[in-house]
Amino acid sequence: MTKVPLTVRGAELLKEELQRLKSVERPAVIEAIAEARSHGDLSENAEYDAAKERQAFVEGRIAELEAKLSNAVIINPAELDADGRVVFGATVELMDLETEENVTYQIVGDDEADIKVSKVSVNSPISRALIGKEAGDVAEVVAPGGIREYEVLDVKYI
């Protein structure tokens, strides 16, 4: 399997989810299956079918998280020294050259990406356009609405 880049915080969140699935969700599903079995005929038991589906989801997610964590490359942005260049984990302040609006994004792994908190996936079009740039550079981003240009104002490793 390929290496999965994660920030320190992203790895912590995946570990917390894995722990919750193993210690809370898995026992709850086992209990739900036992309860549904006690109702008798399993061939027409919707509660049993729903509990088995939930069990399959929980076990699948546990396996997925364990695989990601075992293949993770954990990167601490505060320890990076990329000479002011945009790299994985960097926080980048940009100005949209069309609207002159400033935005700030942190480049993170796929599992950590959440645009609501200004975290964009390293595999997103904007991240791919920014990687390797430094303050003063202009990045052209091929977005669904057309090409957007952003000027890199600042690059931080926090």
C-alpha positions in Angstrom: 0.0 0.0 0.0 1.2 3.5 -0.7 2.3 5.8 2.1 -0.4 8.1 3.5 0.7 11.6 4.5 -0.8 12.9 7.8 -0.2 15.8 10.0 0.4 15.1 13.7 -3.2 16.3 14.4 -4.6 14.2 11.6 -3.0 11.1 13.0 -4.4 11.8 16.5 -7.9 12.2 15.1 -7.7 8.9 13.2 -6.3 7.1 16.4 -9.2 8.6 18.4 -11.8 7.4 15.9 -10.2 3.9 15.8 -10.3 3.7 19.6 -13.9 4.8 19.7 -14.9 2.3 17.1 -13.1 -0.5 19.0 -14.3 0.4 22.5 -17.8 1.8 21.9 -19.2 1.0 18.5 -18.0 -2.6 18.2 -19.5 -3.7 21.6 -22.7 -1.8 20.9 -23.1 -3.6 17.5 -22.4 -7.0 19.2 -25.1 -6.2 21.8 -27.6 -5.2 19.0 -27.0 -8.4 17.2 -27.5 -10.5 20.3 -30.7 -8.5 21.1 -32.0 -9.1 17.5 -31.2 -12.8 17.7 -33.3 -13.1 20.8 -36.4 -12.1 18.8 -36.4 -15.4 16.9 -36.6 -16.0 13.2 -33.6 -14.3 11.6 -34.9 -14.6 8.0 -37.5 -11.9 8.5 -35.7 -9.9 11.2 -35.0 -6.3 10.1 -33.3 -5.4 13.4 -30.8 -8.3 12.8 -30.2 -7.3 9.2 -29.6 -3.7 10.2 -27.2 -4.7 13.1 -25.2 -7.0 10.7 -24.9 -4.1 8.2 -23.7 -1.8 10.9 -21.2 -4.5 12.1 -19.9 -4.8 8.5 -19.5 -1.0 8.3 -17.7 -0.7 11.7 -15.4 -3.6 11.0 -14.6 -2.2 7.5 -13.8 1.2 8.9 -11.6 -0.3 11.7 -9.6 -2.2 9.0 -9.4 1.0 6.8 -8.1 3.1 9.8 -5.6 0.4 10.9 -4.2 0.2 7.3 -3.9 4.0 7.0 -2.2 4.4 10.3 0.2 1.5 9.6 1.1 3.2 6.3 1.1 6.8 7.6 4.0 9.2 7.2 3.4 11.6 10.1 4.6 15.1 9.3 4.9 17.8 12.0 4.6 21.2 10.1 6.4 23.0 13.0 9.5 20.9 12.3 9.6 21.6 8.6 12.3 23.7 7.0 11.3 24.1 3.4 12.9 27.5 2.8 9.6 29.3 2.5 8.2 26.9 -0.1 4.7 25.5 0.0 4.9 21.8 1.1 2.6 19.3 2.8 1.6 20.6 6.2 2.3 24.3 5.4 -0.3 27.0 6.1 -0.5 29.3 3.1 -2.0 32.8 2.9 -3.2 33.6 -0.5 -4.9 36.5 -2.4 -7.4 35.7 -5.1 -6.2 38.0 -7.9 -9.7 38.4 -9.4 -11.5 39.3 -6.2 -8.6 40.5 -4.2 -9.9 38.5 -1.3 -7.4 36.9 1.1 -7.8 33.2 2.2 -5.6 30.9 4.3 -5.4 27.2 3.8 -3.4 24.4 5.4 -2.4 21.6 3.1 -3.2 18.3 4.8 -3.9 14.6 4.0 -7.1 13.4 2.4 -8.6 12.3 5.7 -8.0 15.6 7.4 -9.3 17.9 4.6 -12.2 20.1 5.7 -12.7 23.3 3.8 -14.9 24.7 6.6 -11.8 24.9 8.8 -9.5 25.9 5.9 -7.8 22.5 5.5 -7.4 21.4 1.9 -6.3 18.0 0.6 -2.8 17.6 -0.7 -4.4 16.0 -3.8 -6.8 19.0 -4.5 -6.3 21.2 -7.5 -5.4 24.2 -5.4 -2.7 22.2 -3.4 -1.2 20.7 -6.5 -0.9 24.3 -8.0 0.7 25.6 -4.8 3.2 22.9 -4.0 6.7 24.3 -4.5 5.6 28.0 -4.7 6.9 30.7 -2.3 5.7 34.1 -1.2 5.4 36.4 -4.2 4.7 33.6 -6.7 1.4 33.3 -8.6 -0.3 30.0 -8.8 -2.8 29.1 -11.5 -5.5 26.8 -10.3 -7.6 24.8 -12.7 -11.0 24.8 -10.9 -14.4 23.6 -12.1 -15.4 27.2 -12.8 -12.3 28.0 -14.8 -8.7 29.0 -14.1 -8.2 31.1 -10.9 -5.0 32.9 -10.0 -3.7 33.2 -6.5 -0.7 35.1 -5.2 1.1 33.5 -2.4 1.4 36.1 0.4 2.9 34.0 3.2 3.9 30.5 3.9 4.0 29.3 7.6 4.9 26.0 9.2 2.8 25.9 12.3 
